[in-house]
Structures are given as C-alpha cells and as structure tokens.
Amino acid sequence: MQREIIDRLVNEVLSRMRPPALVLLTAADGYREIIRTRLQRCQAFSPMILFSDNARELHTEADWGQLGPITSLTEISQTGALDNIERVLIPFLDFATAAEVANGLLQSEAARFIHLARISGRPIMALDYNCNPASELNQLKGLNRAAGNLPQLDHRPKLAALGIELTTLDRMLSAKPDDVTAPAQGYITLSEFKRCDGHLPPGARLTDLALEYSRGKKQ
C-alpha cells in the first residue's frame, strides 16, 4: 500500500512538472479509444479536459478524468486562465464546429472557446479525421458518396488560414513548444465583443467601434 502511495505521489509531481495542455472534446468520436489511450500515455504535457456542447453524448468524464482535471468554459474564460496553457489540442474536431469557426460564428461552446484561444495567442492543434470529408473514417461512414458536396463541407483551408494547425496524432503528441506556431491575433470586432460579453483575455486588441463601446459600458 505504501508503495502505491509513493508511486501516485511521484506521478502527480511529474505531471505538475510537465507543460499543461488543454484538450477540447467536441461532438465527434472517431478513433476515440486509440486517441484517448495515446493521450493518456503521452509524457510531453499534462492534459486538462474541456467538454463542449454535446460532447458528453459521446465522451464520459469517467474515461477522460483519468487523463487530467476537467474544467468548464466558464472557468477557462476567466481572465488569465489560459496564460499557463502551452497549447490547445482538439482531437475530435467535428463538421459543425469546423464550419462555425471557419465562418466566424460563435454559437457553440466549442467555437467560442476556440475563438478565445485564438485571440489569447494559444497554439491550436487539431486532428481532421472527423471533419475531413475525404478521410478514411468518413469514407467508411459513406460520406464520400456525396462527392459533389465535398468542397462545401471541407472547411480545412479556412481553419488553416486562421492559424489552426491540422496535424497528425504523432505530431500532436510530440511537438515541442517552439515547434507550434501561435495563431495571429486579429482585432476583436464590436459584434465579437458583444458575443463574448466583454470577457476578453489580456492584450486583446479591439477595433475602434468595439473600443468605443467597451468604454461606454464602463461609464
């Protein structure tokens, strides 16, 4: 029993010494067991788990809580909460979230968090198995039968332009901090400021209209 306690304490200390990474779970689960097992065995970082809308329909806290602490959008949206996060990992990027982010929409929790991570300058890495219409996974699901609609369903070029790195699982698990490029921080528009209800990270830049509006709210 004493040996088990010592091993647990050693593992906890080692986990705290690793750079933290936030793992965003979305409403997709292709290759779930393989990816979760690889993440659990990874020694490159210490995961923190964030469930987005509908993610709990496919993923359970009992499974993912074994990898690290579970946070919420409210907690992670607090000022400075992302400062210590080295990178954001999205292992199950689904079609709906990819479409939202690519088109600048912030309707779902997943899209709002990705937007927050981008304007905070956090490097974002995602796997495209679920949101790539031509992937082997989606071919097995029969999505390739609608080949004429593939260009409309493929939002990956827009995501890449936003600084979201679509990568492989091996790179996601082995990338060093200086290998991951942080997305460019654009200006926050008035509509984006209103959708975020003014909860912006330190250093966020506002357009003139958004800045004028924020000053009016403080008066």
Order of alpha helices (4+ residues) and beta strands (2+ residues): alpha-beta-alpha-beta-alpha-beta-alpha-beta-alpha-alpha-beta-alpha-alpha-alpha-beta-alpha-alpha-alpha
